Amino acid sequence: MTASDLPLWFVLVFSFVFGAAWGSFANVVVYRWPLGMSVVSPPSRCPQCETNIRAFDNVPIFAWLWLRGRCRSCRAPISPRYAVVELVFALLSTALAYRLFVLDAAALPAWTALVHYLVRFSVIFALLVVALIDLDRTEVPDFVLLFAVAPVVCSLWLAPIAPSVDALSAVAGAGLGYFGLRLLFIDGLKLVIGRAGMGLGDAHLLVVVGAMLGPAGVLFSLGAGAVQGVIAAAIAAALGRRIGADDVDDVEDIDDEADDESDDAADDAERVRSEASEGSEGPADEAHASDATAPSDAAPSGQSARAPMKLPFAPFLGLAAVEYLLFADVLVSRWLAY
């Protein structure tokens, strides 16, 4: 049986459900791994009331809709990001299956197309999970990348289907991804400006991209990722937002402690002003009280006292790699047309 013999409806439905299920698991990994929790035990539960989520309330995408974004037990709000992540995984899985079973590998045996599908989906899964963790925590977990390296290496004995590559190109791509990025953007920038422009996690991510897509995929991911990162940073700056942990609205607010400390400091400052005002005997004393409570290095009017934005680059590298994985032929033909 060839890949094209499978009914189209079966390919699309199966890949959508498969992708949504793995999207749900990706949410678990993104939430639990940074906290040092097991990703398989205990079962899914509400982080507020810790009630176990029943099976019919754990259906990817649709459960969030029929629960109207709230826990059934305690009515605590559930971030829409969970459903969005599940939907993105489902759509990417469907697009990947359509490309392989209908277009690229239609004449190949169905099992060969299935192996290519599983290998490519494992890469997409790893890239998106890394992107979400990097957005939340500004760190790239190597163990997730290892999840994708193993099937990529094992698939090299299969006939490559573009844009995947043969063994020699895979080694060249992995080497270019790691050593190229490290020499130019980590060690090289340290020599020039005194600090690295990227972390080693980004280099490890490009090893996976290079092993899957070869040198061309690495160069595209670097170039397109940088362009998309600059555009996103410019838009965020124009809107007064930050890309990263400050903008993540998940059930575990990682900024609670910092916010509490900021509120306490503001309360203390207000209390000092109040006491100074009550104890003042004239305009001179009020002036001295104001001087005592005003910070000596206050930021100029209209400027933010927030630290400079640290842009996580793994999400943009991953986004560009997925774009190349799914649309390499279109992207290359458009590039050559110019």
BELCORVEN-V382010 format. One record per run of one state. SS is the DSSP state (A for helix, B for strand, O for the rest). FROM is the first residue (numbers start at 1). TO is the last residue. If there is no record, write none. Layout:
ss=SS from=FROM to=TO
ss=SS from=FROM to=TO
This chain:
ss=O from=1 to=1
ss=B from=2 to=2
ss=A from=3 to=5
ss=O from=6 to=7
ss=A from=8 to=35
ss=O from=36 to=44
ss=B from=45 to=45
ss=O from=46 to=51
ss=B from=52 to=52
ss=O from=53 to=54
ss=A from=55 to=57
ss=O from=58 to=61
ss=A from=62 to=66
ss=O from=67 to=69
ss=B from=70 to=70
ss=O from=71 to=76
ss=B from=77 to=77
ss=O from=78 to=80
ss=A from=81 to=104
ss=O from=105 to=108
ss=B from=109 to=109
ss=A from=110 to=137
ss=O from=138 to=141
ss=A from=142 to=157
ss=O from=158 to=166
ss=A from=167 to=193
ss=O from=194 to=199
ss=A from=200 to=239
ss=O from=240 to=244
ss=A from=245 to=247
ss=O from=248 to=255
ss=A from=256 to=278
ss=O from=279 to=282
ss=A from=283 to=293
ss=O from=294 to=313
ss=A from=314 to=337
ss=O from=338 to=338
